[in-house]
Amino acid sequence: MAIVTKHLNLHSKGETDIINITNDIAKAIEATKLKDGIVTIFVPGATGALTTIEYEPGLLKDFPAMLERIAPKGIDYEHHKRWNDGNGHSHVRASLIGPSITVPFKSQKLTLGTWQQLVFIELDTHSKSRELILQIIGE
């Protein structure tokens, strides 16, 4: 069993930017020469998140709209009161979605569904440079 750690650098456009990272993750797995295993992708920080989505125009609009319904920008957050940085909703949204995702791979191919892509979601209120950590485990 081998463990390989890689990094993926991204630059987001800001709040609710959804970046398809599927091909980047697939290339990272191929570069390891591992045949079968799992890849865990992790975003350090409290305002970024990782999930899967069908990366198509309708859902790219629906997903941010859903986040606005669940954790609206325009309400009071204790985080705002304490830090006055205007991103309390960003922290709540990131906590709900989560900072990591693990996907199996077989014969160096991600075992995603037909329409399923891996995405990073920027939830902070401004653009950011992000470094995702990939931990690839396999044989």
ChimeraX attribute file (.defattr): number of C-alpha atoms within 10 A of each C-alpha:
attribute: neighborCount
match mode: 1-to-1
recipient: residues
	/A:1	8
	/A:2	10
	/A:3	14
	/A:4	14
	/A:5	14
	/A:6	15
	/A:7	15
	/A:8	15
	/A:9	10
	/A:10	14
	/A:11	13
	/A:12	20
	/A:13	16
	/A:14	16
	/A:15	19
	/A:16	23
	/A:17	19
	/A:18	23
	/A:19	19
	/A:20	17
	/A:21	16
	/A:22	17
	/A:23	12
	/A:24	13
	/A:25	22
	/A:26	15
	/A:27	12
	/A:28	20
	/A:29	27
	/A:30	14
	/A:31	10
	/A:32	18
	/A:33	12
	/A:34	21
	/A:35	16
	/A:36	19
	/A:37	21
	/A:38	22
	/A:39	24
	/A:40	16
	/A:41	24
	/A:42	21
	/A:43	21
	/A:44	13
	/A:45	13
	/A:46	16
	/A:47	23
	/A:48	28
	/A:49	25
	/A:50	24
	/A:51	17
	/A:52	17
	/A:53	16
	/A:54	16
	/A:55	16
	/A:56	10
	/A:57	8
	/A:58	9
	/A:59	13
	/A:60	16
	/A:61	12
	/A:62	11
	/A:63	14
	/A:64	17
	/A:65	13
	/A:66	12
	/A:67	20
	/A:68	14
	/A:69	9
	/A:70	13
	/A:71	17
	/A:72	17
	/A:73	16
	/A:74	9
	/A:75	9
	/A:76	12
	/A:77	18
	/A:78	10
	/A:79	15
	/A:80	14
	/A:81	11
	/A:82	9
	/A:83	10
	/A:84	11
	/A:85	10
	/A:86	16
	/A:87	20
	/A:88	24
	/A:89	26
	/A:90	22
	/A:91	19
	/A:92	20
	/A:93	22
	/A:94	21
	/A:95	14
	/A:96	12
	/A:97	15
	/A:98	17
	/A:99	21
	/A:100	18
	/A:101	18
	/A:102	15
	/A:103	14
	/A:104	17
	/A:105	21
	/A:106	13
	/A:107	12
	/A:108	21
	/A:109	16
	/A:110	20
	/A:111	13
	/A:112	14
	/A:113	9
	/A:114	7
	/A:115	10
	/A:116	14
	/A:117	19
	/A:118	23
	/A:119	20
	/A:120	26
	/A:121	25
	/A:122	26
	/A:123	27
	/A:124	24
	/A:125	18
	/A:126	13
	/A:127	15
	/A:128	16
	/A:129	11
	/A:130	18
	/A:131	16
	/A:132	20
	/A:133	17
	/A:134	22
	/A:135	17
	/A:136	26
	/A:137	21
	/A:138	20
	/A:139	13
